[in-house]
Amino acid sequence: MRLTIDVERCQGHGRCYDLAPELFAPDDAGHAVLVDPDGTVGADDEARARDAVRNCPEGALSVGT
């Protein structure tokens, strides 16, 4: 699984890094960045990744293969 962030849509609510701090972190402005720059998500973190995607109010996060 691979995560992506649409940086144009992210408003910095922080739900993703609150729900999955092993996958997301805030940048200096509070917008989300990926902990793993290529967005790779291990099997153990897939449920948290999907939860973060579902909880993003702007729909700035997505998962794919």
HTML snippet that shows the backbone in 3Dmol.js (N, CA, C, O; Angstrom):
<script src="https://3Dmol.org/build/3Dmol-min.js"></script>
<div id="view" style="width:600px;height:400px;position:relative"></div>
<script>
const pdb = `
ATOM      1  N   MET A   1       0.845  -1.166   0.000  1.00  0.00           N
ATOM      2  CA  MET A   1       0.000   0.000   0.000  1.00  0.00           C
ATOM      3  C   MET A   1       0.892   1.232   0.000  1.00  0.00           C
ATOM      4  O   MET A   1       1.976   1.240   0.584  1.00  0.00           O
ATOM      5  N   ARG A   2       0.405   2.276  -0.675  1.00  0.00           N
ATOM      6  CA  ARG A   2       1.163   3.522  -0.745  1.00  0.00           C
ATOM      7  C   ARG A   2       0.232   4.708  -0.450  1.00  0.00           C
ATOM      8  O   ARG A   2      -0.875   4.791  -0.981  1.00  0.00           O
ATOM      9  N   LEU A   3       0.698   5.605   0.391  1.00  0.00           N
ATOM     10  CA  LEU A   3      -0.033   6.821   0.736  1.00  0.00           C
ATOM     11  C   LEU A   3       0.417   7.980  -0.139  1.00  0.00           C
ATOM     12  O   LEU A   3       1.576   8.059  -0.545  1.00  0.00           O
ATOM     13  N   THR A   4      -0.517   8.872  -0.420  1.00  0.00           N
ATOM     14  CA  THR A   4      -0.167  10.138  -1.066  1.00  0.00           C
ATOM     15  C   THR A   4      -0.919  11.265  -0.375  1.00  0.00           C
ATOM     16  O   THR A   4      -2.002  11.065   0.174  1.00  0.00           O
ATOM     17  N   ILE A   5      -0.330  12.445  -0.413  1.00  0.00           N
ATOM     18  CA  ILE A   5      -0.943  13.650   0.135  1.00  0.00           C
ATOM     19  C   ILE A   5      -1.051  14.675  -0.979  1.00  0.00           C
ATOM     20  O   ILE A   5      -0.069  14.968  -1.661  1.00  0.00           O
ATOM     21  N   ASP A   6      -2.246  15.220  -1.164  1.00  0.00           N
ATOM     22  CA  ASP A   6      -2.443  16.334  -2.087  1.00  0.00           C
ATOM     23  C   ASP A   6      -2.152  17.609  -1.295  1.00  0.00           C
ATOM     24  O   ASP A   6      -3.001  18.086  -0.542  1.00  0.00           O
ATOM     25  N   VAL A   7      -0.958  18.150  -1.467  1.00  0.00           N
ATOM     26  CA  VAL A   7      -0.521  19.290  -0.655  1.00  0.00           C
ATOM     27  C   VAL A   7      -1.350  20.540  -0.923  1.00  0.00           C
ATOM     28  O   VAL A   7      -1.394  21.441  -0.086  1.00  0.00           O
ATOM     29  N   GLU A   8      -2.001  20.606  -2.069  1.00  0.00           N
ATOM     30  CA  GLU A   8      -2.870  21.749  -2.373  1.00  0.00           C
ATOM     31  C   GLU A   8      -4.153  21.705  -1.550  1.00  0.00           C
ATOM     32  O   GLU A   8      -4.735  22.750  -1.260  1.00  0.00           O
ATOM     33  N   ARG A   9      -4.594  20.525  -1.176  1.00  0.00           N
ATOM     34  CA  ARG A   9      -5.844  20.369  -0.420  1.00  0.00           C
ATOM     35  C   ARG A   9      -5.638  20.360   1.084  1.00  0.00           C
ATOM     36  O   ARG A   9      -6.548  20.727   1.828  1.00  0.00           O
ATOM     37  N   CYS A  10      -4.467  19.949   1.549  1.00  0.00           N
ATOM     38  CA  CYS A  10      -4.211  19.846   2.983  1.00  0.00           C
ATOM     39  C   CYS A  10      -4.305  21.218   3.644  1.00  0.00           C
ATOM     40  O   CYS A  10      -3.673  22.179   3.207  1.00  0.00           O
ATOM     41  N   GLN A  11      -5.106  21.289   4.706  1.00  0.00           N
ATOM     42  CA  GLN A  11      -5.282  22.534   5.446  1.00  0.00           C
ATOM     43  C   GLN A  11      -4.640  22.484   6.830  1.00  0.00           C
ATOM     44  O   GLN A  11      -4.699  23.461   7.577  1.00  0.00           O
ATOM     45  N   GLY A  12      -4.034  21.365   7.172  1.00  0.00           N
ATOM     46  CA  GLY A  12      -3.311  21.263   8.433  1.00  0.00           C
ATOM     47  C   GLY A  12      -4.161  21.005   9.657  1.00  0.00           C
ATOM     48  O   GLY A  12      -3.804  21.431  10.755  1.00  0.00           O
ATOM     49  N   HIS A  13      -5.279  20.316   9.495  1.00  0.00           N
ATOM     50  CA  HIS A  13      -6.104  19.980  10.662  1.00  0.00           C
ATOM     51  C   HIS A  13      -5.395  19.024  11.610  1.00  0.00           C
ATOM     52  O   HIS A  13      -5.656  19.047  12.813  1.00  0.00           O
ATOM     53  N   GLY A  14      -4.514  18.193  11.098  1.00  0.00           N
ATOM     54  CA  GLY A  14      -3.704  17.324  11.936  1.00  0.00           C
ATOM     55  C   GLY A  14      -4.329  16.007  12.327  1.00  0.00           C
ATOM     56  O   GLY A  14      -3.750  15.269  13.125  1.00  0.00           O
ATOM     57  N   ARG A  15      -5.478  15.691  11.799  1.00  0.00           N
ATOM     58  CA  ARG A  15      -6.104  14.417  12.171  1.00  0.00           C
ATOM     59  C   ARG A  15      -5.232  13.237  11.773  1.00  0.00           C
ATOM     60  O   ARG A  15      -5.136  12.257  12.511  1.00  0.00           O
ATOM     61  N   CYS A  16      -4.601  13.326  10.617  1.00  0.00           N
ATOM     62  CA  CYS A  16      -3.789  12.191  10.147  1.00  0.00           C
ATOM     63  C   CYS A  16      -2.619  11.924  11.077  1.00  0.00           C
ATOM     64  O   CYS A  16      -2.379  10.773  11.442  1.00  0.00           O
ATOM     65  N   TYR A  17      -1.887  12.957  11.471  1.00  0.00           N
ATOM     66  CA  TYR A  17      -0.744  12.683  12.343  1.00  0.00           C
ATOM     67  C   TYR A  17      -1.153  12.442  13.779  1.00  0.00           C
ATOM     68  O   TYR A  17      -0.358  11.911  14.555  1.00  0.00           O
ATOM     69  N   ASP A  18      -2.363  12.813  14.162  1.00  0.00           N
ATOM     70  CA  ASP A  18      -2.872  12.399  15.474  1.00  0.00           C
ATOM     71  C   ASP A  18      -3.271  10.921  15.460  1.00  0.00           C
ATOM     72  O   ASP A  18      -3.028  10.199  16.427  1.00  0.00           O
ATOM     73  N   LEU A  19      -3.881  10.479  14.368  1.00  0.00           N
ATOM     74  CA  LEU A  19      -4.348   9.092  14.262  1.00  0.00           C
ATOM     75  C   LEU A  19      -3.233   8.114  13.906  1.00  0.00           C
ATOM     76  O   LEU A  19      -3.261   6.961  14.335  1.00  0.00           O
ATOM     77  N   ALA A  20      -2.260   8.563  13.132  1.00  0.00           N
ATOM     78  CA  ALA A  20      -1.203   7.659  12.662  1.00  0.00           C
ATOM     79  C   ALA A  20       0.151   8.367  12.656  1.00  0.00           C
ATOM     80  O   ALA A  20       0.703   8.635  11.590  1.00  0.00           O
ATOM     81  N   PRO A  21       0.688   8.670  13.836  1.00  0.00           N
ATOM     82  CA  PRO A  21       1.954   9.402  13.891  1.00  0.00           C
ATOM     83  C   PRO A  21       3.138   8.617  13.327  1.00  0.00           C
ATOM     84  O   PRO A  21       4.184   9.197  13.034  1.00  0.00           O
ATOM     85  N   GLU A  22       2.977   7.310  13.173  1.00  0.00           N
ATOM     86  CA  GLU A  22       4.040   6.529  12.551  1.00  0.00           C
ATOM     87  C   GLU A  22       4.066   6.709  11.033  1.00  0.00           C
ATOM     88  O   GLU A  22       5.031   6.317  10.377  1.00  0.00           O
ATOM     89  N   LEU A  23       3.004   7.304  10.472  1.00  0.00           N
ATOM     90  CA  LEU A  23       2.907   7.502   9.027  1.00  0.00           C
ATOM     91  C   LEU A  23       2.964   8.969   8.606  1.00  0.00           C
ATOM     92  O   LEU A  23       3.446   9.286   7.518  1.00  0.00           O
ATOM     93  N   PHE A  24       2.473   9.863   9.464  1.00  0.00           N
ATOM     94  CA  PHE A  24       2.376  11.287   9.137  1.00  0.00           C
ATOM     95  C   PHE A  24       3.031  12.132  10.217  1.00  0.00           C
ATOM     96  O   PHE A  24       3.098  11.737  11.381  1.00  0.00           O
ATOM     97  N   ALA A  25       3.509  13.291   9.817  1.00  0.00           N
ATOM     98  CA  ALA A  25       4.076  14.258  10.753  1.00  0.00           C
ATOM     99  C   ALA A  25       3.697  15.652  10.268  1.00  0.00           C
ATOM    100  O   ALA A  25       3.401  15.834   9.087  1.00  0.00           O
ATOM    101  N   PRO A  26       3.702  16.631  11.157  1.00  0.00           N
ATOM    102  CA  PRO A  26       3.438  18.012  10.717  1.00  0.00           C
ATOM    103  C   PRO A  26       4.721  18.654  10.191  1.00  0.00           C
ATOM    104  O   PRO A  26       5.819  18.388  10.679  1.00  0.00           O
ATOM    105  N   ASP A  27       4.546  19.514   9.173  1.00  0.00           N
ATOM    106  CA  ASP A  27       5.687  20.324   8.748  1.00  0.00           C
ATOM    107  C   ASP A  27       5.705  21.595   9.601  1.00  0.00           C
ATOM    108  O   ASP A  27       4.937  21.699  10.558  1.00  0.00           O
ATOM    109  N   ASP A  28       6.547  22.540   9.279  1.00  0.00           N
ATOM    110  CA  ASP A  28       6.666  23.764  10.086  1.00  0.00           C
ATOM    111  C   ASP A  28       5.387  24.588  10.132  1.00  0.00           C
ATOM    112  O   ASP A  28       5.171  25.349  11.076  1.00  0.00           O
ATOM    113  N   ALA A  29       4.530  24.439   9.110  1.00  0.00           N
ATOM    114  CA  ALA A  29       3.272  25.177   9.057  1.00  0.00           C
ATOM    115  C   ALA A  29       2.095  24.358   9.580  1.00  0.00           C
ATOM    116  O   ALA A  29       0.963  24.841   9.597  1.00  0.00           O
ATOM    117  N   GLY A  30       2.357  23.113  10.010  1.00  0.00           N
ATOM    118  CA  GLY A  30       1.291  22.261  10.527  1.00  0.00           C
ATOM    119  C   GLY A  30       0.616  21.388   9.488  1.00  0.00           C
ATOM    120  O   GLY A  30      -0.314  20.651   9.817  1.00  0.00           O
ATOM    121  N   HIS A  31       1.064  21.451   8.239  1.00  0.00           N
ATOM    122  CA  HIS A  31       0.513  20.601   7.192  1.00  0.00           C
ATOM    123  C   HIS A  31       1.173  19.229   7.255  1.00  0.00           C
ATOM    124  O   HIS A  31       2.304  19.088   7.718  1.00  0.00           O
ATOM    125  N   ALA A  32       0.450  18.232   6.784  1.00  0.00           N
ATOM    126  CA  ALA A  32       0.929  16.857   6.864  1.00  0.00           C
ATOM    127  C   ALA A  32       2.046  16.570   5.866  1.00  0.00           C
ATOM    128  O   ALA A  32       2.031  17.040   4.728  1.00  0.00           O
ATOM    129  N   VAL A  33       2.998  15.796   6.322  1.00  0.00           N
ATOM    130  CA  VAL A  33       4.031  15.219   5.457  1.00  0.00           C
ATOM    131  C   VAL A  33       4.116  13.739   5.805  1.00  0.00           C
ATOM    132  O   VAL A  33       3.749  13.322   6.905  1.00  0.00           O
ATOM    133  N   LEU A  34       4.598  12.963   4.865  1.00  0.00           N
ATOM    134  CA  LEU A  34       4.753  11.529   5.089  1.00  0.00           C
ATOM    135  C   LEU A  34       6.052  11.250   5.819  1.00  0.00           C
ATOM    136  O   LEU A  34       7.094  11.808   5.474  1.00  0.00           O
ATOM    137  N   VAL A  35       5.998  10.400   6.816  1.00  0.00           N
ATOM    138  CA  VAL A  35       7.203   9.987   7.534  1.00  0.00           C
ATOM    139  C   VAL A  35       8.128   9.243   6.570  1.00  0.00           C
ATOM    140  O   VAL A  35       9.337   9.475   6.563  1.00  0.00           O
ATOM    141  N   ASP A  36       7.557   8.349   5.756  1.00  0.00           N
ATOM    142  CA  ASP A  36       8.310   7.654   4.715  1.00  0.00           C
ATOM    143  C   ASP A  36       8.057   8.419   3.416  1.00  0.00           C
ATOM    144  O   ASP A  36       6.950   8.346   2.882  1.00  0.00           O
ATOM    145  N   PRO A  37       9.035   9.145   2.893  1.00  0.00           N
ATOM    146  CA  PRO A  37       8.812  10.022   1.740  1.00  0.00           C
ATOM    147  C   PRO A  37       8.207   9.340   0.505  1.00  0.00           C
ATOM    148  O   PRO A  37       7.535  10.001  -0.287  1.00  0.00           O
ATOM    149  N   ASP A  38       8.433   8.033   0.327  1.00  0.00           N
ATOM    150  CA  ASP A  38       7.831   7.386  -0.841  1.00  0.00           C
ATOM    151  C   ASP A  38       6.422   6.873  -0.556  1.00  0.00           C
ATOM    152  O   ASP A  38       5.774   6.341  -1.457  1.00  0.00           O
ATOM    153  N   GLY A  39       5.930   7.023   0.688  1.00  0.00           N
ATOM    154  CA  GLY A  39       4.557   6.693   1.039  1.00  0.00           C
ATOM    155  C   GLY A  39       4.275   5.229   1.291  1.00  0.00           C
ATOM    156  O   GLY A  39       3.114   4.843   1.427  1.00  0.00           O
ATOM    157  N   THR A  40       5.299   4.411   1.357  1.00  0.00           N
ATOM    158  CA  THR A  40       5.090   2.981   1.575  1.00  0.00           C
ATOM    159  C   THR A  40       4.533   2.726   2.971  1.00  0.00           C
ATOM    160  O   THR A  40       5.030   3.260   3.962  1.00  0.00           O
ATOM    161  N   VAL A  41       3.490   1.898   3.029  1.00  0.00           N
ATOM    162  CA  VAL A  41       2.848   1.529   4.294  1.00  0.00           C
ATOM    163  C   VAL A  41       2.995   0.023   4.477  1.00  0.00           C
ATOM    164  O   VAL A  41       2.621  -0.755   3.599  1.00  0.00           O
ATOM    165  N   GLY A  42       3.536  -0.378   5.609  1.00  0.00           N
ATOM    166  CA  GLY A  42       3.657  -1.798   5.923  1.00  0.00           C
ATOM    167  C   GLY A  42       2.310  -2.390   6.296  1.00  0.00           C
ATOM    168  O   GLY A  42       1.379  -1.665   6.648  1.00  0.00           O
ATOM    169  N   ALA A  43       2.212  -3.691   6.219  1.00  0.00           N
ATOM    170  CA  ALA A  43       0.958  -4.394   6.508  1.00  0.00           C
ATOM    171  C   ALA A  43       0.421  -4.072   7.896  1.00  0.00           C
ATOM    172  O   ALA A  43      -0.793  -4.000   8.085  1.00  0.00           O
ATOM    173  N   ASP A  44       1.302  -3.879   8.865  1.00  0.00           N
ATOM    174  CA  ASP A  44       0.868  -3.588  10.234  1.00  0.00           C
ATOM    175  C   ASP A  44       0.217  -2.213  10.367  1.00  0.00           C
ATOM    176  O   ASP A  44      -0.529  -1.976  11.317  1.00  0.00           O
ATOM    177  N   ASP A  45       0.486  -1.309   9.435  1.00  0.00           N
ATOM    178  CA  ASP A  45      -0.027   0.054   9.527  1.00  0.00           C
ATOM    179  C   ASP A  45      -1.165   0.355   8.552  1.00  0.00           C
ATOM    180  O   ASP A  45      -1.645   1.487   8.505  1.00  0.00           O
ATOM    181  N   GLU A  46      -1.602  -0.633   7.777  1.00  0.00           N
ATOM    182  CA  GLU A  46      -2.625  -0.381   6.766  1.00  0.00           C
ATOM    183  C   GLU A  46      -3.941   0.122   7.363  1.00  0.00           C
ATOM    184  O   GLU A  46      -4.552   1.034   6.806  1.00  0.00           O
ATOM    185  N   ALA A  47      -4.384  -0.442   8.465  1.00  0.00           N
ATOM    186  CA  ALA A  47      -5.652  -0.019   9.077  1.00  0.00           C
ATOM    187  C   ALA A  47      -5.557   1.434   9.540  1.00  0.00           C
ATOM    188  O   ALA A  47      -6.502   2.201   9.356  1.00  0.00           O
ATOM    189  N   ARG A  48      -4.428   1.819  10.139  1.00  0.00           N
ATOM    190  CA  ARG A  48      -4.257   3.209  10.585  1.00  0.00           C
ATOM    191  C   ARG A  48      -4.191   4.158   9.391  1.00  0.00           C
ATOM    192  O   ARG A  48      -4.696   5.278   9.462  1.00  0.00           O
ATOM    193  N   ALA A  49      -3.579   3.723   8.308  1.00  0.00           N
ATOM    194  CA  ALA A  49      -3.514   4.555   7.101  1.00  0.00           C
ATOM    195  C   ALA A  49      -4.918   4.801   6.556  1.00  0.00           C
ATOM    196  O   ALA A  49      -5.263   5.934   6.222  1.00  0.00           O
ATOM    197  N   ARG A  50      -5.718   3.761   6.467  1.00  0.00           N
ATOM    198  CA  ARG A  50      -7.091   3.911   5.953  1.00  0.00           C
ATOM    199  C   ARG A  50      -7.936   4.775   6.884  1.00  0.00           C
ATOM    200  O   ARG A  50      -8.769   5.553   6.420  1.00  0.00           O
ATOM    201  N   ASP A  51      -7.731   4.646   8.181  1.00  0.00           N
ATOM    202  CA  ASP A  51      -8.454   5.475   9.147  1.00  0.00           C
ATOM    203  C   ASP A  51      -8.094   6.948   8.966  1.00  0.00           C
ATOM    204  O   ASP A  51      -8.972   7.810   9.005  1.00  0.00           O
ATOM    205  N   ALA A  52      -6.832   7.236   8.771  1.00  0.00           N
ATOM    206  CA  ALA A  52      -6.397   8.620   8.539  1.00  0.00           C
ATOM    207  C   ALA A  52      -7.002   9.166   7.252  1.00  0.00           C
ATOM    208  O   ALA A  52      -7.450  10.312   7.223  1.00  0.00           O
ATOM    209  N   VAL A  53      -7.023   8.368   6.192  1.00  0.00           N
ATOM    210  CA  VAL A  53      -7.604   8.803   4.913  1.00  0.00           C
ATOM    211  C   VAL A  53      -9.086   9.126   5.098  1.00  0.00           C
ATOM    212  O   VAL A  53      -9.561  10.158   4.623  1.00  0.00           O
ATOM    213  N   ARG A  54      -9.808   8.259   5.779  1.00  0.00           N
ATOM    214  CA  ARG A  54     -11.249   8.476   6.013  1.00  0.00           C
ATOM    215  C   ARG A  54     -11.519   9.729   6.842  1.00  0.00           C
ATOM    216  O   ARG A  54     -12.558  10.369   6.678  1.00  0.00           O
ATOM    217  N   ASN A  55     -10.600  10.079   7.720  1.00  0.00           N
ATOM    218  CA  ASN A  55     -10.828  11.197   8.636  1.00  0.00           C
ATOM    219  C   ASN A  55     -10.289  12.538   8.145  1.00  0.00           C
ATOM    220  O   ASN A  55     -10.417  13.540   8.850  1.00  0.00           O
ATOM    221  N   CYS A  56      -9.703  12.583   6.981  1.00  0.00           N
ATOM    222  CA  CYS A  56      -9.204  13.861   6.452  1.00  0.00           C
ATOM    223  C   CYS A  56     -10.373  14.686   5.939  1.00  0.00           C
ATOM    224  O   CYS A  56     -11.036  14.273   4.987  1.00  0.00           O
ATOM    225  N   PRO A  57     -10.650  15.852   6.546  1.00  0.00           N
ATOM    226  CA  PRO A  57     -11.814  16.640   6.145  1.00  0.00           C
ATOM    227  C   PRO A  57     -11.724  17.197   4.726  1.00  0.00           C
ATOM    228  O   PRO A  57     -12.755  17.471   4.113  1.00  0.00           O
ATOM    229  N   GLU A  58     -10.530  17.366   4.200  1.00  0.00           N
ATOM    230  CA  GLU A  58     -10.382  17.890   2.844  1.00  0.00           C
ATOM    231  C   GLU A  58     -10.231  16.811   1.791  1.00  0.00           C
ATOM    232  O   GLU A  58     -10.212  17.113   0.598  1.00  0.00           O
ATOM    233  N   GLY A  59     -10.124  15.552   2.212  1.00  0.00           N
ATOM    234  CA  GLY A  59      -9.890  14.483   1.256  1.00  0.00           C
ATOM    235  C   GLY A  59      -8.523  14.609   0.602  1.00  0.00           C
ATOM    236  O   GLY A  59      -8.353  14.266  -0.568  1.00  0.00           O
ATOM    237  N   ALA A  60      -7.549  15.103   1.362  1.00  0.00           N
ATOM    238  CA  ALA A  60      -6.208  15.329   0.822  1.00  0.00           C
ATOM    239  C   ALA A  60      -5.352  14.071   0.819  1.00  0.00           C
ATOM    240  O   ALA A  60      -4.270  14.061   0.233  1.00  0.00           O
ATOM    241  N   LEU A  61      -5.820  13.017   1.464  1.00  0.00           N
ATOM    242  CA  LEU A  61      -5.048  11.779   1.555  1.00  0.00           C
ATOM    243  C   LEU A  61      -5.676  10.698   0.694  1.00  0.00           C
ATOM    244  O   LEU A  61      -6.895  10.645   0.534  1.00  0.00           O
ATOM    245  N   SER A  62      -4.833   9.840   0.144  1.00  0.00           N
ATOM    246  CA  SER A  62      -5.348   8.685  -0.584  1.00  0.00           C
ATOM    247  C   SER A  62      -4.384   7.524  -0.434  1.00  0.00           C
ATOM    248  O   SER A  62      -3.200   7.707  -0.147  1.00  0.00           O
ATOM    249  N   VAL A  63      -4.916   6.322  -0.634  1.00  0.00           N
ATOM    250  CA  VAL A  63      -4.115   5.113  -0.607  1.00  0.00           C
ATOM    251  C   VAL A  63      -4.271   4.397  -1.935  1.00  0.00           C
ATOM    252  O   VAL A  63      -5.318   4.459  -2.580  1.00  0.00           O
ATOM    253  N   GLY A  64      -3.224   3.727  -2.322  1.00  0.00           N
ATOM    254  CA  GLY A  64      -3.240   2.928  -3.548  1.00  0.00           C
ATOM    255  C   GLY A  64      -2.216   1.828  -3.427  1.00  0.00           C
ATOM    256  O   GLY A  64      -1.655   1.595  -2.356  1.00  0.00           O
ATOM    257  N   THR A  65      -1.980   1.162  -4.518  1.00  0.00           N
ATOM    258  CA  THR A  65      -1.002   0.080  -4.523  1.00  0.00           C
ATOM    259  C   THR A  65       0.243   0.486  -5.249  1.00  0.00           C
ATOM    260  O   THR A  65       1.182  -0.304  -5.354  1.00  0.00           O
TER     261      THR A  65
END
`;
const viewer = $3Dmol.createViewer("view");
viewer.addModel(pdb, "pdb");
viewer.setStyle({}, {cartoon: {color: "spectrum"}});
viewer.zoomTo();
viewer.render();
</script>
